[in-house]
């Protein structure tokens, strides 16, 4: 998953995504949930939630100059 850190999320797709200079991109290696059962999808969902919570905490923290 490619995430522009300060703007929300972009989901990977077959088309190339634009790169904007000065933006921080996070490339999260996550399992593809397509075709998997609920027991396989829940840990993926939980990992996304954990990473988003950490990203929000990072964005909300005071920035060093």
Secondary structure by P-SEA (a helix, b strand, c coil): cccccccccccccccbbbbbccbbbbbbbccccccccaaaaaaaaaaaaaaaaaaaaaaaccccc
